Amino acid sequence: MFVAHARTRVLDRRASFLEGTAGALPLGPGSVDVAVAGLVLNFVPDLSAGLTELRRVVVPGGTIAGYVWDYAGRMEIIRRFFDAAIELDPAAEAADEGLRFSICAPGPLRAALRIPSRRRLAVFRSAMLRGGNSTASAALARAARASGALISSRLHGLAIR
């Protein structure tokens, strides 16, 4: 439904909307310059296969980037929700997104994207990424091209070239 809606609203012929899975993107090898996984990596069933697929579709020397919510730390509303839920019912800890989505922290995200620890990280405030996912994706892609990697205070995002 979203894809059909986007096709009717975005009339720029440079844009296209395709449906697929993270493990089988409907794109040819080396067919895009930049691939951004926005707020989705924690939901990909086979993260390794999904990241391999991103690498497959990006041109050599292109940019692969991703950003995720900081469920365990700076997503205060989510953190407070789970803290209160667990206080009322300790069994709610099993649903705590801060624990379930370990990819949503700089270290695990860096490891998943295979970014060496010696690589320089640029730090951006969340205000730079406000304005919706497409704005965040664009900001991340620009920053990734400039610095190679990125972390924000509410969104964790890293990129590898």
DSSP file (Angstrom, degrees, kcal/mol; ACC not computed):
  #  RESIDUE AA STRUCTURE BP1 BP2  ACC     N-H-->O    O-->H-N    N-H-->O    O-->H-N    TCO  KAPPA ALPHA  PHI   PSI    X-CA   Y-CA   Z-CA
    1    1 A M     >        0   0    0      0, 0.0     4,-2.3     0, 0.0     5,-0.2   0.000 360.0 360.0 360.0 -44.0    0.0    0.0    0.0
    2    2 A F  H  >  +     0   0    0      2,-0.2     4,-2.9     1,-0.2     5,-0.2   0.929 360.0  49.8 -61.4 -45.1    2.8    2.4    0.9
    3    3 A V  H  > S+     0   0    0      1,-0.2     4,-2.4     2,-0.2    -1,-0.2   0.918 110.7  48.9 -62.9 -44.2    4.7    1.7   -2.3
    4    4 A A  H  > S+     0   0    0      2,-0.2     4,-1.3     1,-0.2    -1,-0.2   0.910 112.7  48.6 -61.5 -42.0    1.6    2.2   -4.5
    5    5 A H  H  X S+     0   0    0     -4,-2.3     4,-1.4     1,-0.2     3,-0.4   0.932 110.6  50.6 -63.1 -46.3    0.9    5.5   -2.7
    6    6 A A  H  X S+     0   0    0     -4,-2.9     4,-2.8     1,-0.2     3,-0.3   0.888 105.8  56.5 -60.4 -39.6    4.5    6.6   -3.2
    7    7 A R  H  < S+     0   0    0     -4,-2.4    -1,-0.2     1,-0.2    -2,-0.2   0.847 110.0  45.1 -61.8 -33.3    4.3    5.8   -6.9
    8    8 A T  H  < S+     0   0    0     -4,-1.3    -1,-0.2    -3,-0.4    -2,-0.2   0.737 119.6  40.7 -82.3 -21.9    1.3    8.2   -7.3
    9    9 A R  H  < S+     0   0    0     -4,-1.4     2,-0.9    -3,-0.3    -2,-0.2   0.809 102.7  65.3 -96.9 -34.8    2.8   11.0   -5.2
   10   10 A V     <  +     0   0    0     -4,-2.8    -1,-0.2    -5,-0.2     5,-0.0  -0.807  55.6 171.0 -96.3 106.6    6.5   11.1   -6.3
   11   11 A L        +     0   0    0     -2,-0.9     2,-0.4    -3,-0.1    -1,-0.1   0.471  35.4 117.8 -98.4  -3.3    6.5   12.1   -9.9
   12   12 A D    >   -     0   0    0      1,-0.2     3,-2.0     2,-0.1    -2,-0.0  -0.521  61.2-144.0 -65.8 121.5   10.2   12.7  -10.4
   13   13 A R  T 3  S+     0   0    0     -2,-0.4    -1,-0.2     1,-0.3    -3,-0.0   0.627  95.6  68.7 -69.2 -10.7   11.2   10.1  -13.0
   14   14 A R  T 3  S+     0   0    0      2,-0.0     2,-0.4     0, 0.0    -1,-0.3   0.681  90.2  78.1 -76.6 -16.4   14.5    9.6  -11.3
   15   15 A A    <   +     0   0    0     -3,-2.0     2,-0.3    -8,-0.0    -5,-0.0  -0.733  57.7 175.0 -95.8 140.2   12.7    7.9   -8.4
   16   16 A S        -     0   0    0     -2,-0.4     2,-0.5     2,-0.0    -3,-0.0  -0.983  19.4-145.7-139.8 153.9   11.4    4.4   -8.5
   17   17 A F        +     0   0    0     -2,-0.3     2,-0.3   -14,-0.0   -10,-0.0  -0.977  21.5 175.2-126.1 119.5    9.7    2.2   -5.9
   18   18 A L        -     0   0    0     -2,-0.5     2,-0.4     2,-0.0    -2,-0.0  -0.872  22.0-135.5-122.5 153.2   10.4   -1.5   -5.8
   19   19 A E        +     0   0    0     -2,-0.3     2,-0.3     7,-0.1    -2,-0.0  -0.901  44.0 118.4-110.2 139.9    9.3   -4.2   -3.4
   20   20 A G        -     0   0    0     -2,-0.4     2,-0.3     5,-0.1     5,-0.2  -0.945  54.7 -88.3-172.1-171.6   11.6   -6.9   -2.1
   21   21 A T  B >   -A   24   0A   0      3,-1.0     3,-1.3    -2,-0.3    23,-0.0  -0.787  36.1-110.7-114.7 162.1   13.2   -8.3    1.0
   22   22 A A  T 3  S+     0   0    0     -2,-0.3     3,-0.4     1,-0.3    31,-0.2   0.821 120.2  49.7 -60.7 -30.3   16.4   -7.4    2.7
   23   23 A G  T 3  S+     0   0    0      1,-0.2    -1,-0.3    30,-0.1     2,-0.1   0.544 121.1  32.2 -86.6  -7.5   17.9  -10.7    1.6
   24   24 A A  B <  S-A   21   0A   0     -3,-1.3    -3,-1.0     2,-0.0    -1,-0.2  -0.537  74.8-170.5-149.8  75.6   16.8  -10.4   -2.1
   25   25 A L        -     0   0    0     -3,-0.4     2,-1.8    -5,-0.2    -5,-0.1  -0.470  29.4-125.4 -70.4 138.0   16.8   -6.8   -3.3
   26   26 A P  S    S+     0   0    0      0, 0.0     2,-0.3     0, 0.0    -1,-0.1  -0.237  78.1  99.2 -81.9  51.7   15.2   -6.3   -6.7
   27   27 A L  S    S-     0   0    0     -2,-1.8     3,-0.1    -9,-0.0    -2,-0.1  -0.949  72.7-112.3-134.8 152.6   18.3   -4.6   -8.1
   28   28 A G    >   -     0   0    0     -2,-0.3     3,-1.2     1,-0.1     4,-0.1  -0.357  50.0 -76.3 -79.2 164.2   21.2   -5.7  -10.2
   29   29 A P  T 3  S+     0   0    0      0, 0.0    28,-0.3     0, 0.0    -1,-0.1  -0.355 116.0   3.8 -59.6 136.8   24.8   -5.9   -9.0
   30   30 A G  T 3  S+     0   0    0     26,-2.3    28,-0.2    28,-0.3    27,-0.2   0.833  89.4 134.1  58.9  36.2   26.4   -2.4   -8.8
   31   31 A S    <   +     0   0    0     -3,-1.2     2,-0.3    26,-1.0    27,-0.2   0.537  58.2  46.6 -97.3  -6.9   23.2   -0.6   -9.8
   32   32 A V  E     -b   58   0B   0     25,-2.2    27,-2.7    -4,-0.1    30,-0.1  -0.962  60.4-147.9-134.7 153.5   23.2    2.1   -7.1
   33   33 A D  E    S+     0   0B   0     -2,-0.3    30,-2.3     1,-0.3     2,-0.4   0.819  88.6  23.5 -83.5 -34.5   25.8    4.6   -5.8
   34   34 A V  E     -b   63   0B   0     28,-0.2     2,-0.4    23,-0.1    -1,-0.3  -0.997  60.2-170.7-137.2 135.5   24.3    4.8   -2.2
   35   35 A A  E     -b   64   0B   0     28,-2.4    30,-2.8    -2,-0.4     2,-0.5  -0.997   9.2-172.0-126.3 127.6   22.2    2.3   -0.2
   36   36 A V  E     -b   65   0B   0     -2,-0.4     2,-0.8    28,-0.2    30,-0.2  -0.978  14.0-158.9-123.6 126.2   20.7    3.4    3.1
   37   37 A A  E     -b   66   0B   0     28,-2.5    30,-2.0    -2,-0.5     2,-0.6  -0.887  21.2-164.8-101.5 102.2   18.9    1.1    5.5
   38   38 A G  E     -b   67   0B   0     -2,-0.8    30,-0.2     1,-0.2    95,-0.1  -0.813  61.6 -28.8-100.6 115.4   16.8    3.5    7.6
   39   39 A L  S    S+     0   0    0     28,-2.7    -1,-0.2    -2,-0.6    29,-0.2   0.824 118.2  90.5  56.2  37.4   15.3    2.3   10.9
   40   40 A V    >>  +     0   0    0     27,-0.5     3,-2.5    -3,-0.3     4,-0.6   0.585  47.7  90.7-132.5 -22.1   15.1   -1.2    9.6
   41   41 A L  G >4 S+     0   0    0     26,-0.3     3,-0.9     1,-0.3    27,-0.1   0.815  86.4  57.3 -56.3 -34.3   18.2   -3.2   10.5
   42   42 A N  G 34 S+     0   0    0      1,-0.2    -1,-0.3    59,-0.1    60,-0.1   0.634 107.6  49.3 -71.7 -11.9   16.9   -4.4   13.8
   43   43 A F  G <4 S+     0   0    0     -3,-2.5    -1,-0.2    58,-0.1    -2,-0.2   0.483  80.9 109.4-102.8  -5.5   13.9   -6.0   12.0
   44   44 A V    <<  -     0   0    0     -3,-0.9     3,-0.5    -4,-0.6     6,-0.0  -0.612  61.0-149.6 -76.0 120.5   15.9   -7.8    9.3
   45   45 A P  S    S+     0   0    0      0, 0.0     2,-0.6     0, 0.0    -1,-0.2   0.882  92.1  29.5 -60.8 -40.9   15.7  -11.6   10.1
   46   46 A D  S  > S+     0   0    0      1,-0.2     4,-2.3    -3,-0.1     5,-0.2  -0.809  72.1 179.5-120.8  88.1   19.1  -12.4    8.6
   47   47 A L  H  > S+     0   0    0     -2,-0.6     4,-2.6    -3,-0.5     5,-0.3   0.873  79.8  54.5 -59.8 -41.2   21.2   -9.2    9.1
   48   48 A S  H  > S+     0   0    0      1,-0.2     4,-2.1     2,-0.2    -1,-0.2   0.922 110.4  46.2 -60.2 -44.8   24.3  -10.7    7.5
   49   49 A A  H  > S+     0   0    0      2,-0.2     4,-2.1     1,-0.2    -1,-0.2   0.893 112.2  52.0 -65.1 -39.6   22.4  -11.7    4.4
   50   50 A G  H  X S+     0   0    0     -4,-2.3     4,-1.9     2,-0.2    -2,-0.2   0.907 111.5  45.2 -63.8 -42.7   20.8   -8.2    4.2
   51   51 A L  H  X S+     0   0    0     -4,-2.6     4,-2.2     2,-0.2    -1,-0.2   0.855 110.8  53.8 -71.0 -34.5   24.1   -6.4    4.5
   52   52 A T  H  X S+     0   0    0     -4,-2.1     4,-1.8    -5,-0.3    -1,-0.2   0.899 108.2  51.2 -62.3 -39.7   25.6   -8.7    1.9
   53   53 A E  H  X S+     0   0    0     -4,-2.1     4,-1.7     2,-0.2    -2,-0.2   0.882 107.3  52.2 -67.0 -38.9   22.8   -7.8   -0.4
   54   54 A L  H  X S+     0   0    0     -4,-1.9     4,-1.2     1,-0.2    -1,-0.2   0.930 109.7  49.6 -60.6 -44.5   23.4   -4.1    0.2
   55   55 A R  H  < S+     0   0    0     -4,-2.2    -2,-0.2     1,-0.2    -1,-0.2   0.862 107.9  55.6 -62.4 -35.1   27.0   -4.5   -0.7
   56   56 A R  H  < S+     0   0    0     -4,-1.8   -26,-2.3     1,-0.2    -1,-0.2   0.895 109.9  43.4 -64.7 -41.1   26.0   -6.4   -3.9
   57   57 A V  H  < S+     0   0    0     -4,-1.7   -25,-2.2   -28,-0.3   -26,-1.0   0.636  97.2  87.7 -85.3 -12.9   23.8   -3.7   -5.3
   58   58 A V  E  < S-b   32   0B   0     -4,-1.2   -28,-0.3   -28,-0.2   -25,-0.2  -0.684  83.3-113.5 -89.8 138.6   26.2   -0.8   -4.5
   59   59 A V  E >   -     0   0B   0    -27,-2.7     3,-2.7    -2,-0.3    -1,-0.1  -0.265  47.1 -82.0 -62.2 152.4   28.8    0.2   -7.1
   60   60 A P  E 3  S+     0   0B   0      0, 0.0    -1,-0.1     0, 0.0     3,-0.1  -0.373 123.7  19.3 -55.2 131.5   32.5   -0.4   -6.1
   61   61 A G  E 3  S+     0   0B   0    100,-0.3    -2,-0.1     1,-0.2   -28,-0.0   0.435 100.8 128.6  83.9  -0.6   33.5    2.6   -4.0
   62   62 A G  E <   -     0   0B   0     -3,-2.7     2,-0.4   -30,-0.1   -28,-0.2  -0.047  61.0 -98.5 -76.1-174.7   29.8    3.5   -3.3
   63   63 A T  E     -b   34   0B   0    -30,-2.3   -28,-2.4    -3,-0.1     2,-0.5  -0.920  25.3-170.3-116.2 132.0   28.3    4.1    0.1
   64   64 A I  E     +bC  35 160B   0     96,-2.6    96,-3.0    -2,-0.4     2,-0.3  -0.987  22.8 169.7-114.5 127.6   26.4    1.7    2.3
   65   65 A A  E     +bC  36 159B   0    -30,-2.8   -28,-2.5    -2,-0.5     2,-0.3  -0.931  13.3 179.7-138.1 158.9   24.8    3.4    5.4
   66   66 A G  E     -bC  37 158B   0     92,-1.8    92,-1.6    -2,-0.3     2,-0.3  -0.988   6.7-167.1-155.5 151.9   22.3    2.6    8.1
   67   67 A Y  E     -bC  38 157B   0    -30,-2.0   -28,-2.7    -2,-0.3   -27,-0.5  -0.997   8.0-178.1-142.5 147.8   20.8    4.2   11.1
   68   68 A V  E     - C   0 156B   0     88,-3.1    88,-3.1    -2,-0.3     2,-0.1  -0.926  34.3 -93.8-138.8 158.6   18.7    2.8   13.9
   69   69 A W  E     - C   0 155B   0     -2,-0.3     2,-1.4    86,-0.2    86,-0.2  -0.476  32.9-123.4 -71.7 147.7   17.0    4.1   17.0
   70   70 A D    > > +     0   0    0     84,-1.9     5,-1.6     1,-0.2     3,-0.6  -0.639  41.9 168.2 -89.2  75.2   18.9    4.1   20.3
   71   71 A Y  T 3 5S+     0   0    0     -2,-1.4    27,-0.4     1,-0.2    -1,-0.2   0.835  70.7  48.7 -61.6 -35.2   16.3    2.0   22.1
   72   72 A A  T 3 5S+     0   0    0     32,-0.5    -1,-0.2    26,-0.2    26,-0.1   0.715 126.9   7.6 -81.3 -20.0   18.6    1.4   25.1
   73   73 A G  T < 5S+     0   0    0     -3,-0.6     6,-0.1    81,-0.1    -2,-0.1   0.614 124.2  23.1-124.8 -86.0   19.7    4.9   25.8
   74   74 A R  T   5S+     0   0    0     79,-0.3     2,-1.7     1,-0.2     3,-0.2   0.368  89.6  93.5 -86.5   4.4   18.6    8.2   24.3
   75   75 A M    >>< +     0   0    0     -5,-1.6     4,-2.8     1,-0.2     3,-0.6  -0.598  59.1 178.9 -87.0  73.8   15.1    7.2   23.0
   76   76 A E  H 3>  +     0   0    0     -2,-1.7     4,-3.2     1,-0.3     5,-0.3   0.816  69.2  52.6 -53.7 -41.6   13.8    8.5   26.3
   77   77 A I  H 3> S+     0   0    0      1,-0.2     4,-1.9     2,-0.2    -1,-0.3   0.909 114.8  41.9 -65.1 -40.4   10.1    7.9   25.7
   78   78 A I  H <> S+     0   0    0     -3,-0.6     4,-2.5     2,-0.2     5,-0.2   0.913 115.2  50.9 -69.9 -43.0   10.7    4.2   24.8
   79   79 A R  H  X S+     0   0    0     -4,-2.8     4,-2.5     1,-0.2    -2,-0.2   0.931 112.6  45.8 -60.5 -45.9   13.2    3.8   27.6
   80   80 A R  H  X S+     0   0    0     -4,-3.2     4,-2.5    -5,-0.2     5,-0.2   0.891 110.6  54.7 -64.6 -39.1   10.8    5.3   30.2
   81   81 A F  H  X S+     0   0    0     -4,-1.9     4,-2.7    -5,-0.3    -2,-0.2   0.957 113.0  40.7 -58.4 -51.8    7.9    3.1   28.8
   82   82 A F  H  X S+     0   0    0     -4,-2.5     4,-2.7     1,-0.2     5,-0.2   0.874 112.5  54.9 -69.4 -35.6    9.9   -0.1   29.3
   83   83 A D  H  X S+     0   0    0     -4,-2.5     4,-1.8    -5,-0.2    -1,-0.2   0.932 113.4  42.5 -59.8 -44.1   11.3    0.9   32.6
   84   84 A A  H  X S+     0   0    0     -4,-2.5     4,-2.1     2,-0.2    -2,-0.2   0.912 114.2  50.9 -68.0 -42.9    7.7    1.6   33.9
   85   85 A A  H  X S+     0   0    0     -4,-2.7     4,-2.6    -5,-0.2     7,-0.3   0.909 111.7  47.3 -62.0 -42.1    6.4   -1.6   32.3
   86   86 A I  H  < S+     0   0    0     -4,-2.7    -1,-0.2     2,-0.2    -2,-0.2   0.856 108.9  54.5 -68.9 -35.0    9.1   -3.7   33.9
   87   87 A E  H  < S+     0   0    0     -4,-1.8    -1,-0.2    -5,-0.2    -2,-0.2   0.904 115.0  40.2 -63.7 -40.0    8.6   -2.1   37.2
   88   88 A L  H  < S+     0   0    0     -4,-2.1    -2,-0.2     1,-0.3    -1,-0.2   0.847 137.5  11.8 -75.2 -35.5    4.9   -3.1   37.0
   89   89 A D    ><  -     0   0    0     -4,-2.6     3,-2.8    -5,-0.2    -1,-0.3  -0.821  62.4-159.3-147.8 100.7    5.5   -6.5   35.5
   90   90 A P  G >  S+     0   0    0      0, 0.0     3,-1.6     0, 0.0     4,-0.2   0.742  91.0  70.6 -54.8 -23.7    9.0   -7.9   35.5
   91   91 A A  G >  S+     0   0    0      1,-0.3     3,-1.4     2,-0.2     4,-0.2   0.713  81.0  75.5 -66.2 -18.6    8.0  -10.3   32.7
   92   92 A A  G X  S+     0   0    0     -3,-2.8     3,-1.7    -7,-0.3     4,-0.5   0.669  73.1  82.6 -66.9 -15.1    7.8   -7.2   30.4
   93   93 A E  G X  S+     0   0    0     -3,-1.6     3,-1.2     1,-0.3    -1,-0.3   0.820  79.2  66.0 -58.9 -29.8   11.6   -7.3   30.3
   94   94 A A  G <  S+     0   0    0     -3,-1.4    -1,-0.3     1,-0.3    -2,-0.2   0.764 103.9  45.2 -63.6 -23.8   11.4   -9.9   27.5
   95   95 A A  G <  S+     0   0    0     -3,-1.7     2,-0.3    -4,-0.2    -1,-0.3   0.484  79.9 129.2 -96.6  -3.8    9.8   -7.3   25.3
   96   96 A D    X>  -     0   0    0     -3,-1.2     4,-2.7    -4,-0.5     3,-1.0  -0.341  48.2-155.5 -59.5 114.9   12.3   -4.5   26.1
   97   97 A E  H 3> S+     0   0    0      1,-0.3     4,-2.1    -2,-0.3   -25,-0.2   0.768  91.0  64.3 -66.4 -25.9   13.5   -3.2   22.7
   98   98 A G  H 34 S+     0   0    0    -27,-0.4    -1,-0.3     1,-0.2   -26,-0.2   0.822 113.8  33.4 -65.2 -30.1   16.7   -2.0   24.3
   99   99 A L  H <4 S+     0   0    0     -3,-1.0     3,-0.3    -6,-0.2    -2,-0.2   0.837 119.6  49.6 -90.4 -39.6   17.6   -5.6   25.1
  100  100 A R  H  < S+     0   0    0     -4,-2.7     2,-1.0     1,-0.2     3,-0.2   0.847 108.3  53.3 -70.2 -35.1   16.0   -7.3   22.1
  101  101 A F    ><  +     0   0    0     -4,-2.1     3,-2.0    -5,-0.2    -1,-0.2  -0.596  59.2 161.8-105.1  72.2   17.6   -5.0   19.4
  102  102 A S  T 3   +     0   0    0     -2,-1.0     3,-0.3    -3,-0.3     7,-0.2   0.760  69.1  71.0 -63.8 -23.4   21.2   -5.2   20.3
  103  103 A I  T 3  S+     0   0    0      1,-0.2     2,-1.2    -3,-0.2    -1,-0.3   0.696  78.6  83.6 -63.1 -17.7   22.1   -3.8   16.8
  104  104 A C  S <  S+     0   0    0     -3,-2.0   -32,-0.5     4,-0.1    -1,-0.2  -0.199  77.9  77.0 -86.5  46.1   20.7   -0.5   18.0
  105  105 A A  S  > S-     0   0    0     -2,-1.2     4,-2.4    -3,-0.3     5,-0.3  -0.978  89.2-111.0-148.0 151.4   24.0    0.6   19.7
  106  106 A P  H  > S+     0   0    0      0, 0.0     4,-2.8     0, 0.0     5,-0.2   0.883 111.2  50.9 -54.5 -45.8   27.2    1.9   18.2
  107  107 A G  H  > S+     0   0    0      1,-0.2     4,-2.4     2,-0.2     5,-0.2   0.963 114.9  39.4 -60.9 -56.0   29.4   -1.1   18.9
  108  108 A P  H  > S+     0   0    0      0, 0.0     4,-2.5     0, 0.0    -1,-0.2   0.862 117.1  51.3 -63.4 -34.2   27.1   -3.8   17.4
  109  109 A L  H  X S+     0   0    0     -4,-2.4     4,-2.2     2,-0.2    -2,-0.2   0.924 110.3  49.1 -67.7 -42.8   26.1   -1.6   14.5
  110  110 A R  H  <>S+     0   0    0     -4,-2.8     5,-2.6    -5,-0.3     4,-0.3   0.923 113.2  47.7 -58.9 -45.2   29.8   -0.9   13.8
  111  111 A A  H ><5S+     0   0    0     -4,-2.4     3,-1.0    -5,-0.2    -2,-0.2   0.914 110.4  51.0 -64.6 -43.3   30.5   -4.7   13.9
  112  112 A A  H 3<5S+     0   0    0     -4,-2.5    -1,-0.2     1,-0.3    -2,-0.2   0.888 113.7  44.2 -62.8 -39.2   27.6   -5.6   11.7
  113  113 A L  T 3<5S-     0   0    0     -4,-2.2    -1,-0.3    -5,-0.2    -2,-0.2   0.445 111.9-124.6 -85.0   0.8   28.7   -3.1    9.1
  114  114 A R  T < 5 +     0   0    0     -3,-1.0    -3,-0.2    -4,-0.3    -2,-0.1   0.905  49.7 163.4  58.0  46.3   32.3   -4.3    9.5
  115  115 A I      < -     0   0    0     -5,-2.6    -1,-0.2    -6,-0.1    -2,-0.1  -0.863  39.2-122.7 -96.3 118.8   33.7   -0.8   10.2
  116  116 A P    >   -     0   0    0      0, 0.0     3,-1.8     0, 0.0    -5,-0.0  -0.267  15.1-124.4 -60.0 145.1   37.1   -1.0   11.8
  117  117 A S  T 3  S+     0   0    0      1,-0.3    -2,-0.0    -6,-0.0    -6,-0.0   0.755 109.3  63.5 -63.8 -23.3   37.4    0.6   15.2
  118  118 A R  T 3  S+     0   0    0      2,-0.1    -1,-0.3     0, 0.0     2,-0.2   0.627  79.2 107.6 -75.6 -11.7   40.3    2.8   13.9
  119  119 A R  S <  S-     0   0    0     -3,-1.8     2,-0.1     1,-0.1    29,-0.0  -0.463  79.4-110.8 -71.1 136.3   38.0    4.4   11.4
  120  120 A R        -     0   0    0     -2,-0.2     2,-0.4    27,-0.1    -1,-0.1  -0.404  29.8-151.4 -67.8 138.0   37.1    8.0   12.3
  121  121 A L        -     0   0    0     -2,-0.1     2,-0.4    27,-0.1    29,-0.2  -0.916   2.8-146.4-111.5 138.6   33.5    8.7   13.3
  122  122 A A  E     -d  150   0C   0     27,-1.2    29,-1.7    -2,-0.4     2,-0.5  -0.861  15.4-143.9 -99.0 138.8   31.7   12.0   12.8
  123  123 A V  E     -d  151   0C   0     -2,-0.4     2,-0.4    27,-0.2    29,-0.2  -0.900  19.0-177.9-108.4 129.8   29.2   12.9   15.5
  124  124 A F  E     -d  152   0C   0     27,-2.3    29,-0.7    -2,-0.5     2,-0.1  -0.956  26.1-118.9-126.0 143.4   26.0   14.7   14.6
  125  125 A R    >   -     0   0    0     -2,-0.4     3,-1.6    27,-0.2     4,-0.4  -0.483  28.6-114.8 -78.1 152.7   23.2   15.9   16.8
  126  126 A S  G >  S+     0   0    0      1,-0.3     3,-1.6     2,-0.2     4,-0.4   0.768 110.0  72.7 -61.9 -25.7   19.7   14.5   16.3
  127  127 A A  G >  S+     0   0    0      1,-0.3     3,-0.9     2,-0.2    -1,-0.3   0.837  91.0  59.1 -58.8 -30.7   18.4   17.9   15.2
  128  128 A M  G <  S+     0   0    0     -3,-1.6    -1,-0.3     1,-0.2    -2,-0.2   0.763 108.4  45.3 -67.2 -23.0   20.3   17.4   11.9
  129  129 A L  G <  S+     0   0    0     -3,-1.6     7,-0.3    -4,-0.4     3,-0.3   0.341  87.7 111.7-105.2   5.8   18.3   14.2   11.3
  130  130 A R    <   +     0   0    0     -3,-0.9    -3,-0.0    -4,-0.4     0, 0.0  -0.399  44.5  72.0 -75.0 157.5   14.9   15.5   12.2
  131  131 A G  S    S-     0   0    0     -2,-0.1     4,-0.3     4,-0.1    -1,-0.2   0.552 106.8 -57.8 114.8  12.9   12.3   15.9    9.5
  132  132 A G     >  -     0   0    0     -3,-0.3     4,-2.3     1,-0.1     3,-0.2  -0.206  66.4 -69.0 104.5 164.3   11.4   12.4    8.7
  133  133 A N  H  > S+     0   0    0      1,-0.2     4,-3.0     2,-0.2     5,-0.2   0.848 127.7  54.5 -63.3 -36.7   13.2    9.3    7.5
  134  134 A S  H  > S+     0   0    0      2,-0.2     4,-2.3     1,-0.2    -1,-0.2   0.892 109.6  48.2 -67.6 -36.2   14.0   10.6    4.0
  135  135 A T  H  > S+     0   0    0     -4,-0.3     4,-2.6     2,-0.2    -2,-0.2   0.918 113.3  47.9 -65.8 -43.1   15.6   13.6    5.5
  136  136 A A  H  X S+     0   0    0     -4,-2.3     4,-2.8    -7,-0.3    -2,-0.2   0.913 110.9  51.3 -63.7 -42.2   17.6   11.5    7.9
  137  137 A S  H  X S+     0   0    0     -4,-3.0     4,-2.6     1,-0.2    -2,-0.2   0.924 111.8  46.7 -60.4 -44.8   18.6    9.1    5.0
  138  138 A A  H  X S+     0   0    0     -4,-2.3     4,-2.4     2,-0.2    -2,-0.2   0.916 113.4  48.5 -64.6 -43.1   19.8   12.1    2.9
  139  139 A A  H  X S+     0   0    0     -4,-2.6     4,-2.5     1,-0.2    -2,-0.2   0.907 113.0  48.4 -63.5 -41.3   21.7   13.6    5.8
  140  140 A L  H  X S+     0   0    0     -4,-2.8     4,-3.0     2,-0.2    -2,-0.2   0.921 110.6  50.2 -65.9 -43.6   23.3   10.2    6.6
  141  141 A A  H  X S+     0   0    0     -4,-2.6     4,-2.0     2,-0.2    -2,-0.2   0.916 112.8  46.7 -61.8 -43.0   24.3    9.6    3.0
  142  142 A R  H  X S+     0   0    0     -4,-2.4     4,-1.7     1,-0.2    -2,-0.2   0.933 115.2  46.0 -63.7 -45.2   25.9   13.1    2.7
  143  143 A A  H  X>S+     0   0    0     -4,-2.5     4,-3.1     1,-0.2     5,-0.6   0.887 110.2  54.1 -66.1 -38.2   27.7   12.6    6.0
  144  144 A A  H  X5S+     0   0    0     -4,-3.0     4,-2.0     1,-0.2    -1,-0.2   0.910 107.8  49.9 -63.4 -41.2   28.9    9.1    5.1
  145  145 A R  H  <5S+     0   0    0     -4,-2.0    -1,-0.2    -5,-0.2    -2,-0.2   0.889 116.9  42.2 -62.7 -37.7   30.4   10.4    1.9
  146  146 A A  H  <5S+     0   0    0     -4,-1.7    -2,-0.2    -5,-0.2    -1,-0.2   0.877 134.5  11.5 -78.6 -38.6   32.2   13.1    3.8
  147  147 A S  H  <5S-     0   0    0     -4,-3.1    -3,-0.2    -5,-0.1    -2,-0.2   0.606  88.3-122.3-121.9 -14.7   33.4   11.2    6.8
  148  148 A G  S  <<S+     0   0    0     -4,-2.0    11,-0.3    -5,-0.6     2,-0.3   0.133  85.7  30.3  92.8 -23.1   32.9    7.5    6.3
  149  149 A A        -     0   0    0     -6,-0.3   -27,-1.2     9,-0.2     2,-0.3  -0.990  60.9-161.8-164.2 163.3   30.7    7.0    9.4
  150  150 A L  E     -d  122   0C   0      7,-0.5     7,-0.4    -2,-0.3     2,-0.4  -0.997   8.0-175.9-153.5 142.1   28.2    8.7   11.6
  151  151 A I  E     -d  123   0C   0    -29,-1.7   -27,-2.3    -2,-0.3     2,-0.2  -0.990  12.4-166.4-135.1 134.5   26.6    8.5   15.0
  152  152 A S  E     -d  124   0C   0      3,-1.9   -27,-0.2    -2,-0.4     5,-0.1  -0.712  33.1-111.4-112.1 171.1   23.8   10.7   16.3
  153  153 A S  S    S+     0   0    0    -29,-0.7   -79,-0.3    -2,-0.2     3,-0.1   0.782 113.7  17.4 -76.0 -25.5   22.6   11.2   19.8
  154  154 A R  S    S+     0   0    0      1,-0.3   -84,-1.9   -81,-0.1     2,-0.5   0.690 127.9  48.8-113.8 -32.2   19.2    9.6   19.2
  155  155 A L  E    S-C   69   0B   0    -86,-0.2    -3,-1.9   -85,-0.1     2,-0.6  -0.932  73.6-148.8-106.4 130.5   19.8    7.7   16.0
  156  156 A H  E     +C   68   0B   0    -88,-3.1   -88,-3.1    -2,-0.5     2,-0.4  -0.883  28.3 167.7 -94.3 126.0   22.8    5.5   15.7
  157  157 A G  E     +C   67   0B   0     -2,-0.6    -7,-0.5    -7,-0.4     2,-0.3  -0.993  12.4 175.8-142.3 135.8   24.0    5.4   12.2
  158  158 A L  E     -C   66   0B   0    -92,-1.6   -92,-1.8    -2,-0.4     2,-0.4  -0.961   8.5-163.3-133.5 152.3   27.2    4.2   10.6
  159  159 A A  E     -C   65   0B   0     -2,-0.3     2,-0.4   -11,-0.3   -94,-0.3  -0.971   2.7-161.2-135.5 151.9   28.3    4.0    7.0
  160  160 A I  E      C   64   0B   0    -96,-3.0   -96,-2.6    -2,-0.4   -11,-0.1  -0.990 360.0 360.0-131.7 142.5   31.0    2.2    5.2
  161  161 A R              0   0    0     -2,-0.4  -100,-0.3   -98,-0.2    -1,-0.1   0.409 360.0 360.0-100.5 360.0   32.4    2.8    1.8
